[in-house]
């Protein structure tokens, strides 16, 4: 009779860590590696915790991690929803509800995004919180890393409360049809309330904007339901001058993530200015790692 394999919290974290190759987590693969999966220090870095804590979890000396820690580990290990829920239960926690907004970008989507080169791309959650951006986005609009994550929200920028400053773009951005964009964003948020009716973060956003911004309250009262798909923007870049781009919005999967892609017309002066902005831009403070943390 064979022994039953370990299936506790530490054993599962170790199993999933050994399963995930460094390349899937956008980490370099050196020749001296003996393990096919992640090292403990790599998991610790991806999950934003100490190596010692990862060791204690895997050895069973830490058995009651917080929900925040479990969520970070699940994202770092790129677990499926079923695996994530199992991890929560092993930690004696209730798994997140299926109707909660997710900030986790699926590994396959992340791989596609990182292969788009210097095209300006960002990913927003269903409530329009910015959760990932690339070097092209930071070069075109400015790196949003200086703003707290909870304030990196396009709807909050769009409908400021108490005259609050914009947090996503470091320089002015205008639309060719601002009214249409306002309607599209509000309509998309109403659609999100049907998809995620019990999400506390979304409810707080709707409450804040409805109570603090007359324009939002006016549009919300009309009850329009739609998705935001495309736009045209003009960015007043401080180094290269104005850059006009097409802005396309793709909605991905059950999570209702919004993949926003900004591209200038091929062969245009705007394309040349965007290339100059990319050449002059410093490396962003963060890039892609937001998708895993």
ZAMARGU-4260 file (C-alpha; in steps of 0.2 Angstrom, whole numbers, plus 5000, padded with zeros to 4 digits):
<rodrens>
0) 5000/5000/5000 | 5008/5017/4995 | 5008/5032/5005 | 4996/5046/5002 | 5004/5061/4994
5) 5005/5077/5004 | 4990/5088/5000 | 4991/5101/5014 | 4994/5120/5011 | 5013/5120/5011
10) 5014/5104/5000 | 5002/5112/4987 | 5011/5128/4986 | 5028/5119/4984 | 5019/5108/4970
15) 5013/5123/4961 | 5029/5132/4963 | 5039/5118/4955 | 5026/5117/4941 | 5028/5135/4935
20) 5043/5138/4924 | 5052/5154/4926 | 5048/5159/4907 | 5029/5159/4911 | 5032/5172/4925
25) 5043/5182/4913 | 5059/5178/4923 | 5076/5174/4915 | 5081/5156/4914 | 5099/5153/4918
30) 5110/5138/4913 | 5114/5134/4931 | 5096/5131/4936 | 5093/5113/4944 | 5074/5115/4946
35) 5062/5117/4932 | 5050/5128/4942 | 5052/5144/4952 | 5064/5145/4966 | 5057/5151/4983
40) 5065/5168/4982 | 5057/5170/4965 | 5040/5166/4972 | 5043/5178/4986 | 5047/5192/4974
45) 5032/5189/4963 | 5020/5188/4978 | 5028/5203/4987 | 5033/5193/5003 | 5049/5187/5012
50) 5058/5171/5007 | 5057/5166/5025 | 5038/5167/5025 | 5037/5156/5009 | 5049/5144/5018
55) 5038/5143/5033 | 5022/5141/5023 | 5030/5126/5013 | 5036/5118/5029 | 5020/5119/5038
60) 5026/5131/5051 | 5014/5145/5045 | 4997/5138/5042 | 4985/5153/5043 | 4990/5166/5030
65) 4979/5181/5027 | 4967/5182/5012 | 4979/5196/5005 | 4994/5184/5006 | 4984/5169/4998
70) 4978/5181/4984 | 4996/5186/4981 | 5002/5168/4980 | 4988/5163/4969 | 4992/5177/4956
75) 5011/5173/4957 | 5008/5155/4954 | 4996/5159/4940 | 4983/5147/4948 | 4966/5143/4939
80) 4950/5148/4948 | 4948/5131/4955 | 4966/5130/4961 | 4964/5147/4969 | 4949/5142/4978
85) 4957/5126/4984 | 4972/5137/4991 | 4960/5148/5000 | 4951/5133/5008 | 4968/5125/5013
90) 4972/5141/5022 | 4955/5140/5031 | 4948/5155/5021 | 4932/5157/5011 | 4936/5159/4992
95) 4932/5175/4984 | 4915/5175/4976 | 4913/5172/4958 | 4904/5189/4956 | 4919/5199/4963
100) 4929/5210/4951 | 4946/5202/4947 | 4962/5211/4944 | 4971/5195/4939 | 4976/5194/4920
105) 4976/5176/4914 | 4993/5170/4909 | 4988/5168/4890 | 4982/5186/4889 | 4998/5192/4898
110) 5009/5182/4885 | 5000/5191/4871 | 5001/5208/4879 | 5020/5206/4881 | 5022/5202/4863
115) 5014/5218/4857 | 5031/5227/4857 | 5030/5246/4860 | 5012/5248/4855 | 5004/5258/4869
120) 4993/5245/4879 | 4985/5245/4896 | 4973/5233/4905 | 4958/5240/4916 | 4947/5229/4927
125) 4929/5229/4925 | 4927/5245/4936 | 4940/5254/4926 | 4954/5252/4938 | 4971/5252/4929
130) 4979/5235/4933 | 4993/5233/4920 | 5002/5244/4907 | 5018/5243/4896 | 5032/5254/4891
135) 5023/5261/4876 | 5009/5267/4887 | 5021/5275/4900 | 5030/5284/4886 | 5014/5290/4878
140) 5004/5296/4893 | 5017/5296/4907 | 5021/5282/4920 | 5006/5280/4932 | 5016/5271/4945
145) 5018/5287/4955 | 4999/5286/4959 | 4992/5274/4972 | 4983/5259/4964 | 4966/5263/4971
150) 4967/5280/4962 | 4972/5273/4945 | 4955/5273/4939 | 4949/5280/4922 | 4931/5283/4929
155) 4938/5293/4943 | 4949/5303/4932 | 4934/5306/4920 | 4922/5312/4933 | 4933/5320/4947
160) 4926/5322/4964 | 4930/5338/4973 | 4941/5344/4959 | 4953/5330/4962 | 4968/5329/4950
165) 4970/5316/4936 | 4980/5301/4941 | 4982/5291/4925 | 4990/5303/4912 | 5004/5315/4917
170) 4999/5327/4903 | 4983/5333/4895 | 4972/5321/4885 | 4957/5326/4875 | 4944/5316/4864
175) 4937/5321/4848 | 4920/5318/4855 | 4921/5320/4874 | 4902/5318/4877 | 4902/5301/4868
180) 4916/5295/4879 | 4907/5301/4895 | 4892/5292/4890 | 4902/5276/4885 | 4911/5275/4902
185) 4895/5278/4913 | 4886/5265/4902 | 4900/5252/4904 | 4900/5255/4923 | 4881/5251/4923
190) 4884/5236/4913 | 4897/5231/4926 | 4885/5232/4940 | 4874/5219/4932 | 4889/5207/4930
195) 4896/5211/4947 | 4881/5216/4958 | 4889/5212/4975 | 4907/5219/4972 | 4911/5232/4986
200) 4924/5241/4976 | 4912/5244/4961 | 4898/5249/4973 | 4910/5262/4982 | 4915/5269/4965
205) 4897/5272/4959 | 4892/5280/4976 | 4907/5291/4976 | 4905/5297/4958 | 4886/5299/4960
210) 4887/5309/4975 | 4902/5320/4970 | 4901/5323/4952 | 4885/5331/4944 | 4890/5325/4926
215) 4891/5307/4932 | 4875/5308/4941 | 4866/5315/4926 | 4872/5302/4915 | 4869/5288/4927
220) 4851/5293/4929 | 4848/5290/4911 | 4850/5272/4913 | 4860/5268/4897 | 4869/5251/4896
225) 4883/5249/4884 | 4901/5245/4882 | 4915/5257/4878 | 4923/5251/4862 | 4933/5264/4853
230) 4939/5282/4854 | 4951/5295/4846 | 4963/5304/4858 | 4975/5318/4857 | 4989/5318/4869
235) 4999/5334/4873 | 5016/5326/4875 | 5028/5338/4883 | 5043/5332/4874 | 5038/5328/4856
240) 5022/5338/4854 | 5004/5333/4851 | 5001/5314/4847 | 4984/5309/4840 | 4980/5291/4842
245) 4965/5279/4839 | 4960/5271/4855 | 4952/5253/4854 | 4945/5244/4868 | 4944/5225/4869
250) 4934/5216/4882 | 4941/5200/4888 | 4933/5185/4895 | 4922/5182/4911 | 4932/5195/4920
255) 4927/5209/4909 | 4944/5216/4908 | 4946/5230/4896 | 4962/5230/4885 | 4965/5247/4879
260) 4976/5249/4863 | 4982/5266/4857 | 4990/5267/4840 | 4994/5282/4828 | 4990/5281/4809
265) 5003/5271/4800 | 5016/5283/4791 | 5009/5298/4800 | 5018/5312/4809 | 5010/5306/4825
270) 5018/5289/4822 | 5035/5298/4821 | 5032/5308/4837 | 5027/5292/4846 | 5043/5284/4841
275) 5053/5299/4848 | 5043/5298/4864 | 5048/5280/4866 | 5066/5283/4862 | 5067/5297/4875
280) 5056/5289/4889 | 5065/5281/4904 | 5061/5263/4909 | 5044/5263/4918 | 5044/5261/4937
285) 5034/5245/4934 | 5029/5235/4919 | 5019/5219/4918 | 5022/5214/4936 | 5005/5222/4940
290) 4997/5208/4931 | 5004/5196/4944 | 5003/5205/4961
</rodrens>
